[in-house]
């Protein structure tokens, strides 16, 4: 067997062009090793089929060790253990109870509310640019959608936006205030549900702790749609021929969202699993407890699955991408994320037909493909 390629997560090639870097490792073999200062080596699957297989293999499990545990007041700690950390029967039970609340039909029913929220943010943009579209539109939008989903009263929503921004920073005094703020507010919401989603979850049989933990999970995931929307705007404006196709054939939009997720989804790696036993994986010995992840960036451009994978094509049938992961932990909110992205992108590009990027600054992050700012004009 050929030597397993090693990728240093501090290498500028990894952060500036992860698709090429992970892609080169993929063509050397299905498995690579990730290294970096202050972290143990991590194994990464680089090919589509092998990544999917790992994500459904019970020998690789998510747990509390897969996540950073923030320092929070004692009463908050039970609510931070979400179903993302669970496996087996415990996870299956919660997933079965919660999934109907996130079904595609419910996301479509909620679309008019998302359209109203998007319109409000677009109305608030200045008549003339330049403007940072990330800060003024893409970032606040998902939290406002979450507030509407779980029934946060209008007067409390600015505070939730502050909490959400602090959670993204993962440290500091604001973060220490944000976590108990979200938890305590969520406990009140769950006790007196005033939204279809929370009413369904409580009626379905989730305990108070489980329902609050699910709201916390939504807040944690809230930044992912922001990054995806910003990436999508940059991608579409960089491919004017594809944008013109969408303008002349708007029925292509649902498929285009899938292609955008394949092409510029913000998650580069899946949440690391831990091997539950000593095992052999593609000729490499993996020890119990060692972390294993999948490179979404590499799998989503695997030529074994996608023809001409390095070409952005809104006509492509890209439904096999791993942008929402795969298996038991497939993104619970995928249907809402798809609708939110489609509404945001179509409304924005219809409203500002002359939209153009002035500056797109990327964050050198080996785990996510995201912008620090997206300055546009029209």
N, C-alpha and C positions, 0 to 999 in steps of 0.2 A: 504493500500500500504506500502511496506517495505521502510525504510528510504533511501533517496537518498545518495549513497556513495560520499564522498568528497575526492578529490585528491589534495595534496599540490604540486604545480609545483616545489618547491625547495627540495622535498623529493628525496634523491638519488635513491630510487627505481623507481621513474618516469623517471629519466634521464638515469639510467644505464640499465634498462630493461623495456622500455615502453610497449612492447608487452604483457608481463606477467601482469604488473600493470593495464593497461587499460583493458586487458582481464578479470581480476578478477572483475573489476567494471562492465563490460559487463554482466557477468553471474549473477550479483545481480539485474540488471534491465537495461532498454534501455537508462536511463538518469543518468548523474552524474554531480557533481559540481566541478569546478576547482578553486582553490584559490592560492594566492601568494602575497608576499609583494608588495605594490605599485600598485596593480591592483584590479579592482572590481571583484567580483565572476563572473565566466563564466559557462554557462550550456554547457554540451557536450553530444552528442548522441553517444552511444557506439555500437549499433547493426547495421548491414548492412542495413536492410530494413528501419529502422527508420532514419538512416543517409541519405539515398537516398531520402526519403520523405521530410526531412527538406530542402535538397538542391534544391528541386523543388517547395517549398512552398513559395508563394509570400508574406506571412506574415513575412518572414525573408529576409532582404535585405542587400546587400553590399552598402557601401557609403564611403565618404571621412573619416568618423569616423573609418572605418575598417583598415585604413592604417596610418602609421607614415608619416607626411608631413615634408620633410626636409626644412631647412632654405636655400633658394636659391634666386638668383637675381629675381627681379620682372618679367622680361621678360620671365623667364623660367616657371613660375607657371602655365600658361594655358596648357603647354605640359605635366605636371605631372598628369593630370586627365585622366587616361586611361579608357578603356571600362570595366575594372575590377570593377570600382567604380560606374558603371551605371546599371540601371535596366529598365525594361519596354520597351517602344517603342524606346527610345534613344539607349539602349543597343542592341535591336533586329536589328535596322537599321545598326549599325556599324558591328555587328557580321555577318549580311547577306552580307555586302560588302567585309569584310575581309576574311571570311571563304574560298572562292575558292583559295586564295593565299597559304593557308596552307593545302590544300587537300592531301590525301594520295598519289595520282598520282604525284603531284608536289614534294612531299618528295622523292618518288622513282626516279623521274627524276634528283633530286639533289644528289642522292646517290654517283655517281662517283666523284663529287666535295668533298664530305665528305671523301670518301676513299683516295683521294689525300692528304687532310689535315691530316688525321690520319697517313698515311704513313710517312709524313714529321716529325711528332712528334715522331714516333717510330724510324725513322732513326737517330734522334737527341739524343736518349737515349744512355748512355755509353754501351760499349760492355760487361762490367761486372758490377754487382751491388756492394753494395746496392744503391738503388735510392728511393727517395720519389715519388711514382707514382702519388700521388695526386697533388703535386706541379709541376711535370715535364710533366704530361700528362692529367690527368682528369680535372684539373682546367683551364688550358689555352685553351683546345680544344673547349668548347662551345662558348667562345667569338670569336675564329677564325672562327667558323661556322657562327656565327651571322654576322661577318664582311663580309664574302663571300655572305651571303644571301642578305644583304642590299647594297652591292657594295662599301664598304669602300676601298679606294685605298691602295695598299700594303704599301707604305711609311707611311701611317697614322695608320696602324694597331697596332704597338707597343704602341702608345699613347692610343688607345682604350682598349688595355689590361690593361694598368695602370688605366684607368678610371674604368673599370669593377672591378678590385681588390679593388679600393677605395670605390666603391658603396657597395660592400659586407661588408665593415667595418662600414658603416652608420654614421661615424663621423670623425672629424679631418680635417686638412687643405687640405689633398688630396681629401677628399670627397667634400668639398666646391668648389674645382676646377673641380672635375669630372663631376658633374651634368651639369653645364653650358657648359662644354666641349662637353659632349655627345649631349646635346640639340642643340648647335650651329652647330656642325658637322652634325647632323641629318637634320637640316634645309637645309644645303647645299646639302646633298644627295637627299632630297625630291624635291628640286627645279630643280635638274638635275639628275633624276633617271638613274642609270647605272646598274641596276639589274632587273631580271625578276620579283622579288617579289615587289620591290618598283614601278616598272612600272605598274604592275597589280593594286596595291593599289591606285595609283594616277588616273589611267584610270577608276577604278571602281567608283570613285566619292568621295573618302575621301578628306576632306579639308587638307590644309597644317598642321594645328594644329593636326588633327586626325592622319595623317600619321606619324608625328614626335612622337606623343604620343605612337603610336604602336611600333616604334623603341625603345623608352624608356622602354616600357613594355617588349620587348624581352631582353633588357639588364638586367632588374630587375630579369627576370626569368632565366637568363643564368647560375646561380650557381646551380640550381636544377639538371640539367643533370650531372654536375661535381660530386656532392655528390652521385647521383645514380650510376654512373659508378664506382666510388671508392667502394661503398657498394657492388656492384655486383661482383667486382673482389674478395673482401674479402669473400663473400658468396660462390662463385664457388670454390675457392681454399679450403674452409672449407668443401666442399661436393665433394670430388674427384670422387665418383661414378656418380654423376650428370654431372660433367664436362666431364667424359669419354663418357657418353651417347651423349653429344653434339658433341664430336669429331668423334664418329662413326656414328652418325645420324645428320648431320648438318641441315637437314630440320626441326629439332626441335627448331631452334634458335628463330624464331618469337614468338612462344608460350613461350619459355624460358624467353624472355624479359618481357612478361606479368607476368609470375610467379615471376620473380625477382622484378618487380614493386609491386606485392602483398606482397612479403616476406620482402623486404628490401628497399622499396621506402623511399626517404629521408623526405617526409612531414608526420609528425605525426598527425597534425591537419589541418583542412581546415581553410581558412581565416574566421574570425568571422563575422557572420551576426548580425544584430540588429533586435529585434522584432519590427514590425511596429505598434503593438497594444497590449493591454493586452490580454492574451490568456492562455489556459490550454494545457500543453504538457505532455502527459503520466502521468496525475494525478498531475502535478506540475504547480503552477501558475507562469507564466512568465509575467513580467511587460514590457510595451512598453519601448524600448530603451535598454533593457538588452541584452548583447552579448550571442550568441549561436553558437557553433561550432560542428564539427563532428570529432570523433577520427578515422582517417584513419587506425591507427595501430590496433585498436580493430575491426573495421568493416572488414578489410581485412583478419582477422583470425576468423571470426564468423563461428562457426560450423553449424549454420543454413543454410549457403550458401556453405561453402567449406568443403568437407570431409577431415578428418584428417588435420585440418588447420595448425597445428604446424609442419607439415612435408614439407620440400622444395622438390618439384617434378617438373622437367622440362617437364614432360609429361602431367601435369595437364592442364585442360582448365580453365584458370584463368581470362578470359576476363571480369568478373563481378567486378573486384577489383575497388576500389575508388582512386587509385593512381593518376589519372588525374582529380579527383573530379567527378562531375555528374551534369546533368541539364544544364541550360542556360550558366553557367560559366565553363563548361567542358573545360579543357586546350586546347586553340586554337592551340598550337604548338605540340600537342601529336604525330602526325604522324612524324614530324621531329625529335622529341625526341626519338621515337622508332627506327627510322633508324639510328640516330647518335649512340645510345647505342649499337645496334647490330653490326654496323661496327666497333666501337671502341673495343668492347669485342672480337669479332672474330679475328680481326687483331692482337690484343695484345696477345691473347692466342695461336694463330698460330705461331706468331713470337718467342715467348718465352715459349716453351713447358715445360720448367722446372721451371716456375715461382713459387715462394713461398713467403709467407708473413713472414717477420722478426718481424715487429711491426705494430700494428694498434691502434692508439690512438684516442679515441672518445671524442667529444666535449660534455660536460654535458649541453645539450640544450633541454628543455622540448618540444620545438616546432618542432625540426628537428632531424633526425637520421643521423648524419654526422660524418665524420672523420676529425681530426686535422692533421693527417699524415698517410700515408700508405707506410711504408718502405718495399721494396721487393728485392729479389735477384733472379738470374737465373743461 
